[in-house]
Amino acid sequence: MNRIVLLNPGPVNVTPTVRDSLLRGDMCHREPEIAELIQNIRKKLVRVFGIEDRYKTALITGSGTAALEMAVSSCLSEGRTVCVIQNGVYGERIGAMSKAYGHPVHALTSGWGVPPDLAELEATLMGHPEIEVVAMVHHETTTGLMNPLNEVAALCRKHGKKLLVDAISSLAGEPFDFAATQAAIVVGTANKCIQGFPGVSFVLVHNNEWERLENVPARSVYFDLFKNLSAQEKGETLFTPAIQVHYAFDQALDELMQETVEGRIRRYGEAAQRLRRGFAEMGLALLLDEALLSNSLTALKLPEGMTYGPLHDHLRQNGFVIYAGQGGLSKSIFRIANMGDIRREEFDRLLEVLKETVLSAGRA
Ligand SMILES: *Cc1c(COP(=O)(O)O)cnc(C)c1O
């Protein structure tokens, strides 16, 4: 198959060495080789983010949503409530997930792409002492908005709340200051900025959380965070992991270690700047103010007279996959992510193809 450049926010293009490592051989997950593989991945994850002294991680087989479900289902003590910051599809999903597990939810809602009102958040926290957890999305992939993680974290510390962060589309692509935020629970996945395959995701748990989580009632069998975490601490796995996907994840972490998290953030940031200069030159308008944007995704307004379907198909014929808007934005925007192993020449060729398409639509 000819190379397809993926400009969707995960799954991403992986390196040939990550792809080849899927084929390390058949093995049973109860054998010592796999126990070692799982421990190596867990160690590399906390080492690559420089948090080995403060966090432990639980892996879970499943897409990013699986890890998020493990975190959300298992984060709340009996009788307490969760405040969910919602300003896009993914924040709303945390709200929906919380309700599915019977958590009472205080939703702090702003429009899609609109940062949360921090004064309103503080008033909510002060008015509702029963709130135990504040949950938020770091990079709201719906619009490319970076939510104010450090500011929310500071309010959580001030008011003694636990912070749960969906960092699925941000870890290794955007700065995440673990020391400043002291987040209780952080959720990530293999197949976005870490550049592995879909099928394994993870929850980083602050060491201070261990005792509290042990006393949270079990609300799920597969997604029980404390049980998964404590089994993995003992070198065991509760269920059959997607072993081949873990081989690739292990390799992807080695490559991230080599590039370094800072190096990758810089590479993504440069790619996003390059793309955004190109978009501006062809007259494409950003959905959000540039200052609010992530390093790894740009939401663009569809130009007058252009619909998403033909734009997608034309780019696809030229070897690029772009991404539609979601929900109420599906007819008015399209998205271009720059996560993954993509070369500079490929971004330049994308800009050429996109420019042809935009100019020909303008002439029609
Ligand atoms: C991609 C994404 C998810 C969902 O991940 P899946 O791997 O599709 O399950 C959740 N939250 C955010 C912020 C995302 O970008």
The ligand as an SDF file (V2000), in Angstrom:
LIG
                    3D

 15 15  0  0  0  0  0  0  0  0999 V2000
   -8.6850   10.8520   20.8580 C   0  0  0  0  0  0  0  0  0  0  0  0
   -9.2050   11.3450   22.1630 C   0  0  0  0  0  0  0  0  0  0  0  0
   -9.9430   10.5310   23.0310 C   0  0  0  0  0  0  0  0  0  0  0  0
  -10.4050    9.1610   22.6470 C   0  0  0  0  0  0  0  0  0  0  0  0
   -9.4140    8.2970   22.3170 O   0  0  0  0  0  0  0  0  0  0  0  0
   -9.7520    6.9280   21.5580 P   0  0  0  0  0  0  0  0  0  0  0  0
   -8.4010    6.3500   21.3690 O   0  0  0  0  0  0  0  0  0  0  0  0
  -10.4540    7.2710   20.2830 O   0  0  0  0  0  0  0  0  0  0  0  0
  -10.6110    6.1060   22.4480 O   0  0  0  0  0  0  0  0  0  0  0  0
  -10.2970   11.0410   24.2670 C   0  0  0  0  0  0  0  0  0  0  0  0
   -9.9760   12.2820   24.6300 N   0  0  0  0  0  0  0  0  0  0  0  0
   -9.2810   13.1000   23.8190 C   0  0  0  0  0  0  0  0  0  0  0  0
   -8.9460   14.4910   24.2910 C   0  0  0  0  0  0  0  0  0  0  0  0
   -8.8840   12.6700   22.5620 C   0  0  0  0  0  0  0  0  0  0  0  0
   -8.2130   13.4870   21.7370 O   0  0  0  0  0  0  0  0  0  0  0  0
  1  2  1  0
  2  3  1  0
  2 14  2  0
  3  4  1  0
  3 10  2  0
  4  5  1  0
  5  6  1  0
  6  7  2  0
  6  8  1  0
  6  9  1  0
 10 11  1  0
 11 12  2  0
 12 13  1  0
 12 14  1  0
 14 15  1  0
M  END
$$$$
